[in-house]
C-alpha cells in the first residue's frame, strides 16, 4: 500500500499557518504511515503541549512582542524535528516512487488548526479576564 507522506516543507508550512498543532499533526500522520505508532502518539502530545505553550506566550507577551520572529523560531524547530525524524524515510519513499501528500492537505490542515488555535486562545483569555483579571498584562485593558 503506497500511502502519501508529507515533506518537511509541507509540515513547516502547516506550522506557519496553523501553529505547532498543524505541524505535529502532519508528523503524526507520517509516523502512522511509516508504522511508528509510538512516535505518532508522541507527536500528537508534543503538538498539544506546544500549542498550549504558544497560547500562554502570546497571552502574556509584552505589547511590543515580535510574533513573526517567535513563529519563525518554532517553525524552524518543527522543521528540524521533521528532518531528523522523517527526512531519510521521506527521501527513500520518494526514490521508490512513493506518493507525495497533496499540497491542499497541508494548507487545509493549517487553516483548521488556525481556527482551533483562535478558539482556544479566545477561551483562555476570556476565562482569565473573567476569573483572574490581575494575571493579564495591563495593555489588554487599554
C-alpha atoms as an extended CHARMM CRD file, in Angstrom:
* protein
*
       142  EXT
         1         1  UNK       CA              0.0000000000        0.0000000000        0.0000000000  PROA      1               0.0000000000
         2         2  UNK       CA              1.5590000000        3.2580000000       -1.1500000000  PROA      2               0.0000000000
         3         3  UNK       CA              0.2570000000        5.9500000000        1.1690000000  PROA      3               0.0000000000
         4         4  UNK       CA              1.2810000000        9.6080000000        0.8110000000  PROA      4               0.0000000000
         5         5  UNK       CA              3.8420000000       11.2800000000        3.0500000000  PROA      5               0.0000000000
         6         6  UNK       CA              4.1760000000       14.9770000000        3.8370000000  PROA      6               0.0000000000
         7         7  UNK       CA              7.5270000000       16.6330000000        3.2180000000  PROA      7               0.0000000000
         8         8  UNK       CA              9.2920000000       18.7010000000        5.8630000000  PROA      8               0.0000000000
         9         9  UNK       CA              8.3940000000       21.8220000000        3.8460000000  PROA      9               0.0000000000
        10        10  UNK       CA              4.7060000000       20.9210000000        3.9560000000  PROA      10              0.0000000000
        11        11  UNK       CA              4.9490000000       20.3180000000        7.6940000000  PROA      11              0.0000000000
        12        12  UNK       CA              6.6970000000       23.6730000000        8.1460000000  PROA      12              0.0000000000
        13        13  UNK       CA              4.0890000000       25.4650000000        6.0240000000  PROA      13              0.0000000000
        14        14  UNK       CA              1.2490000000       23.9940000000        8.0430000000  PROA      14              0.0000000000
        15        15  UNK       CA              3.0390000000       25.0720000000       11.2360000000  PROA      15              0.0000000000
        16        16  UNK       CA              3.4320000000       28.6000000000        9.9400000000  PROA      16              0.0000000000
        17        17  UNK       CA             -0.2660000000       28.9000000000        9.0820000000  PROA      17              0.0000000000
        18        18  UNK       CA             -1.8010000000       26.9080000000       11.9110000000  PROA      18              0.0000000000
        19        19  UNK       CA              0.7650000000       26.7600000000       14.6860000000  PROA      19              0.0000000000
        20        20  UNK       CA              2.5470000000       23.7760000000       16.1650000000  PROA      20              0.0000000000
        21        21  UNK       CA             -0.5860000000       21.6280000000       16.2880000000  PROA      21              0.0000000000
        22        22  UNK       CA             -0.8000000000       21.5530000000       12.4770000000  PROA      22              0.0000000000
        23        23  UNK       CA              2.8420000000       20.5940000000       12.0030000000  PROA      23              0.0000000000
        24        24  UNK       CA              2.7960000000       17.9140000000       14.6540000000  PROA      24              0.0000000000
        25        25  UNK       CA             -0.4760000000       16.5340000000       13.2800000000  PROA      25              0.0000000000
        26        26  UNK       CA              1.1600000000       16.0420000000        9.8610000000  PROA      26              0.0000000000
        27        27  UNK       CA              4.1630000000       14.4500000000       11.5810000000  PROA      27              0.0000000000
        28        28  UNK       CA              1.6770000000       12.1690000000       13.3540000000  PROA      28              0.0000000000
        29        29  UNK       CA              0.1550000000       11.1340000000       10.0170000000  PROA      29              0.0000000000
        30        30  UNK       CA              3.6050000000       10.4210000000        8.5520000000  PROA      30              0.0000000000
        31        31  UNK       CA              4.6190000000        8.3240000000       11.5630000000  PROA      31              0.0000000000
        32        32  UNK       CA              1.4220000000        6.2960000000       11.2160000000  PROA      32              0.0000000000
        33        33  UNK       CA              2.1580000000        5.6290000000        7.5300000000  PROA      33              0.0000000000
        34        34  UNK       CA              5.7030000000        4.5980000000        8.4790000000  PROA      34              0.0000000000
        35        35  UNK       CA              4.3630000000        2.2230000000       11.1450000000  PROA      35              0.0000000000
        36        36  UNK       CA              5.9640000000        4.1210000000       14.0430000000  PROA      36              0.0000000000
        37        37  UNK       CA              2.9320000000        4.2580000000       16.2890000000  PROA      37              0.0000000000
        38        38  UNK       CA              4.7070000000        5.3340000000       19.4860000000  PROA      38              0.0000000000
        39        39  UNK       CA              6.3100000000        8.2570000000       17.6470000000  PROA      39              0.0000000000
        40        40  UNK       CA              2.9200000000        9.0980000000       16.1380000000  PROA      40              0.0000000000
        41        41  UNK       CA              1.4040000000        9.2870000000       19.6080000000  PROA      41              0.0000000000
        42        42  UNK       CA              4.3240000000       11.3540000000       20.9120000000  PROA      42              0.0000000000
        43        43  UNK       CA              3.9840000000       13.8450000000       18.0660000000  PROA      43              0.0000000000
        44        44  UNK       CA              0.3290000000       14.4720000000       18.9420000000  PROA      44              0.0000000000
        45        45  UNK       CA              1.2370000000       15.0540000000       22.5850000000  PROA      45              0.0000000000
        46        46  UNK       CA              4.0070000000       17.4330000000       21.5340000000  PROA      46              0.0000000000
        47        47  UNK       CA              1.5570000000       19.2710000000       19.2840000000  PROA      47              0.0000000000
        48        48  UNK       CA             -0.9120000000       19.8460000000       22.1130000000  PROA      48              0.0000000000
        49        49  UNK       CA              1.8040000000       20.8520000000       24.5780000000  PROA      49              0.0000000000
        50        50  UNK       CA              3.4860000000       23.2560000000       22.1410000000  PROA      50              0.0000000000
        51        51  UNK       CA              0.1510000000       24.7880000000       21.1380000000  PROA      51              0.0000000000
        52        52  UNK       CA             -0.7290000000       25.3430000000       24.7940000000  PROA      52              0.0000000000
        53        53  UNK       CA              2.6670000000       26.9600000000       25.3820000000  PROA      53              0.0000000000
        54        54  UNK       CA              2.2010000000       29.2290000000       22.3530000000  PROA      54              0.0000000000
        55        55  UNK       CA             -1.2040000000       30.3210000000       23.6860000000  PROA      55              0.0000000000
        56        56  UNK       CA              0.4000000000       31.1580000000       27.0300000000  PROA      56              0.0000000000
        57        57  UNK       CA              3.3110000000       33.0390000000       25.4560000000  PROA      57              0.0000000000
        58        58  UNK       CA              1.0220000000       35.0570000000       23.1990000000  PROA      58              0.0000000000
        59        59  UNK       CA             -1.3460000000       35.8020000000       26.0760000000  PROA      59              0.0000000000
        60        60  UNK       CA              1.3270000000       37.0540000000       28.4630000000  PROA      60              0.0000000000
        61        61  UNK       CA              3.6820000000       38.6120000000       25.9270000000  PROA      61              0.0000000000
        62        62  UNK       CA              4.5270000000       42.2840000000       26.2490000000  PROA      62              0.0000000000
        63        63  UNK       CA              2.8530000000       44.7700000000       23.9440000000  PROA      63              0.0000000000
        64        64  UNK       CA              5.8960000000       45.0790000000       21.6540000000  PROA      64              0.0000000000
        65        65  UNK       CA              6.3380000000       41.3040000000       21.3100000000  PROA      65              0.0000000000
        66        66  UNK       CA              7.5610000000       40.2480000000       17.8560000000  PROA      66              0.0000000000
        67        67  UNK       CA              5.2830000000       37.3560000000       16.9290000000  PROA      67              0.0000000000
        68        68  UNK       CA              6.8470000000       36.8520000000       13.4980000000  PROA      68              0.0000000000
        69        69  UNK       CA             10.2330000000       36.0310000000       14.9980000000  PROA      69              0.0000000000
        70        70  UNK       CA              8.5500000000       33.7210000000       17.5050000000  PROA      70              0.0000000000
        71        71  UNK       CA              6.6640000000       31.9050000000       14.7260000000  PROA      71              0.0000000000
        72        72  UNK       CA              9.8650000000       31.6070000000       12.7050000000  PROA      72              0.0000000000
        73        73  UNK       CA             11.6450000000       30.0260000000       15.6590000000  PROA      73              0.0000000000
        74        74  UNK       CA              9.0220000000       27.3730000000       16.3900000000  PROA      74              0.0000000000
        75        75  UNK       CA              8.5730000000       26.6290000000       12.6670000000  PROA      75              0.0000000000
        76        76  UNK       CA             12.3280000000       26.1740000000       12.3390000000  PROA      76              0.0000000000
        77        77  UNK       CA             12.3790000000       23.8290000000       15.3100000000  PROA      77              0.0000000000
        78        78  UNK       CA              9.4890000000       21.7800000000       13.9330000000  PROA      78              0.0000000000
        79        79  UNK       CA             11.2310000000       21.5720000000       10.5460000000  PROA      79              0.0000000000
        80        80  UNK       CA             14.4650000000       20.3920000000       12.1940000000  PROA      80              0.0000000000
        81        81  UNK       CA             12.4900000000       17.7670000000       14.1180000000  PROA      81              0.0000000000
        82        82  UNK       CA             10.7550000000       16.6250000000       10.9180000000  PROA      82              0.0000000000
        83        83  UNK       CA             14.0520000000       16.3950000000        9.0220000000  PROA      83              0.0000000000
        84        84  UNK       CA             15.7420000000       14.4920000000       11.8290000000  PROA      84              0.0000000000
        85        85  UNK       CA             12.9480000000       12.0060000000       12.4470000000  PROA      85              0.0000000000
        86        86  UNK       CA             11.4650000000       11.5660000000        8.9570000000  PROA      86              0.0000000000
        87        87  UNK       CA             13.8040000000       13.1060000000        6.3830000000  PROA      87              0.0000000000
        88        88  UNK       CA             15.5550000000        9.8760000000        5.4490000000  PROA      88              0.0000000000
        89        89  UNK       CA             12.2920000000        7.9250000000        5.3020000000  PROA      89              0.0000000000
        90        90  UNK       CA             10.7060000000       10.5910000000        3.1030000000  PROA      90              0.0000000000
        91        91  UNK       CA             13.6750000000       10.5690000000        0.6920000000  PROA      91              0.0000000000
        92        92  UNK       CA             13.5420000000        6.7870000000        0.3780000000  PROA      92              0.0000000000
        93        93  UNK       CA              9.7730000000        6.9350000000       -0.0750000000  PROA      93              0.0000000000
        94        94  UNK       CA             10.1100000000        9.3760000000       -2.9890000000  PROA      94              0.0000000000
        95        95  UNK       CA             13.0440000000        7.4360000000       -4.5370000000  PROA      95              0.0000000000
        96        96  UNK       CA             10.8620000000        4.3350000000       -4.5490000000  PROA      96              0.0000000000
        97        97  UNK       CA              8.1910000000        6.3150000000       -6.4170000000  PROA      97              0.0000000000
        98        98  UNK       CA              6.1210000000        6.8340000000       -3.3020000000  PROA      98              0.0000000000
        99        99  UNK       CA              3.2280000000        9.2380000000       -3.3000000000  PROA      99              0.0000000000
       100       100  UNK       CA              3.6860000000       12.7920000000       -2.0410000000  PROA      100             0.0000000000
       101       101  UNK       CA              0.8940000000       14.2470000000        0.0490000000  PROA      101             0.0000000000
       102       102  UNK       CA             -1.3270000000       16.8290000000       -1.6080000000  PROA      102             0.0000000000
       103       103  UNK       CA             -0.4080000000       20.4900000000       -1.2700000000  PROA      103             0.0000000000
       104       104  UNK       CA             -4.0030000000       21.1490000000       -0.3270000000  PROA      104             0.0000000000
       105       105  UNK       CA             -3.7440000000       18.7740000000        2.6180000000  PROA      105             0.0000000000
       106       106  UNK       CA             -1.0880000000       20.7480000000        4.4820000000  PROA      106             0.0000000000
       107       107  UNK       CA             -2.7920000000       24.0550000000        3.6430000000  PROA      107             0.0000000000
       108       108  UNK       CA             -6.2220000000       22.9380000000        4.8940000000  PROA      108             0.0000000000
       109       109  UNK       CA             -4.6430000000       21.3350000000        7.9660000000  PROA      109             0.0000000000
       110       110  UNK       CA             -3.0280000000       24.6920000000        8.7130000000  PROA      110             0.0000000000
       111       111  UNK       CA             -6.3090000000       26.5840000000        8.2610000000  PROA      111             0.0000000000
       112       112  UNK       CA             -8.2790000000       24.2000000000       10.5100000000  PROA      112             0.0000000000
       113       113  UNK       CA             -5.5320000000       24.3100000000       13.1300000000  PROA      113             0.0000000000
       114       114  UNK       CA             -5.5060000000       28.1210000000       12.9960000000  PROA      114             0.0000000000
       115       115  UNK       CA             -9.2490000000       28.1660000000       13.6950000000  PROA      115             0.0000000000
       116       116  UNK       CA             -8.7770000000       25.7650000000       16.6150000000  PROA      116             0.0000000000
       117       117  UNK       CA             -5.9150000000       27.9210000000       17.9210000000  PROA      117             0.0000000000
       118       118  UNK       CA             -8.0340000000       31.1000000000       17.8050000000  PROA      118             0.0000000000
       119       119  UNK       CA            -10.9230000000       29.4040000000       19.5940000000  PROA      119             0.0000000000
       120       120  UNK       CA             -8.6490000000       28.0210000000       22.3290000000  PROA      120             0.0000000000
       121       121  UNK       CA             -6.8360000000       31.3580000000       22.7180000000  PROA      121             0.0000000000
       122       122  UNK       CA            -10.1450000000       33.2300000000       22.9410000000  PROA      122             0.0000000000
       123       123  UNK       CA            -11.4700000000       30.8450000000       25.5860000000  PROA      123             0.0000000000
       124       124  UNK       CA             -8.2560000000       31.0690000000       27.6410000000  PROA      124             0.0000000000
       125       125  UNK       CA             -8.1990000000       34.8750000000       27.5190000000  PROA      125             0.0000000000
       126       126  UNK       CA            -11.9360000000       35.1140000000       28.2440000000  PROA      126             0.0000000000
       127       127  UNK       CA            -11.6030000000       32.8440000000       31.2670000000  PROA      127             0.0000000000
       128       128  UNK       CA             -8.5860000000       34.7560000000       32.5240000000  PROA      128             0.0000000000
       129       129  UNK       CA            -10.3410000000       38.1020000000       32.0790000000  PROA      129             0.0000000000
       130       130  UNK       CA            -13.3990000000       36.7640000000       33.8960000000  PROA      130             0.0000000000
       131       131  UNK       CA            -11.8180000000       34.8940000000       36.7980000000  PROA      131             0.0000000000
       132       132  UNK       CA             -8.2600000000       36.2130000000       37.1560000000  PROA      132             0.0000000000
       133       133  UNK       CA             -8.0370000000       39.6770000000       35.6040000000  PROA      133             0.0000000000
       134       134  UNK       CA             -4.9770000000       40.6200000000       37.6790000000  PROA      134             0.0000000000
       135       135  UNK       CA             -2.8840000000       37.9970000000       35.8700000000  PROA      135             0.0000000000
       136       136  UNK       CA             -3.1610000000       39.5470000000       32.4030000000  PROA      136             0.0000000000
       137       137  UNK       CA             -0.8340000000       42.3560000000       31.3190000000  PROA      137             0.0000000000
       138       138  UNK       CA             -2.1870000000       45.9010000000       31.5910000000  PROA      138             0.0000000000
       139       139  UNK       CA             -2.1470000000       46.5020000000       27.8350000000  PROA      139             0.0000000000
       140       140  UNK       CA             -5.0730000000       44.0510000000       27.4770000000  PROA      140             0.0000000000
       141       141  UNK       CA             -7.3160000000       46.5770000000       29.2030000000  PROA      141             0.0000000000
       142       142  UNK       CA             -6.2440000000       49.7460000000       27.3660000000  PROA      142             0.0000000000
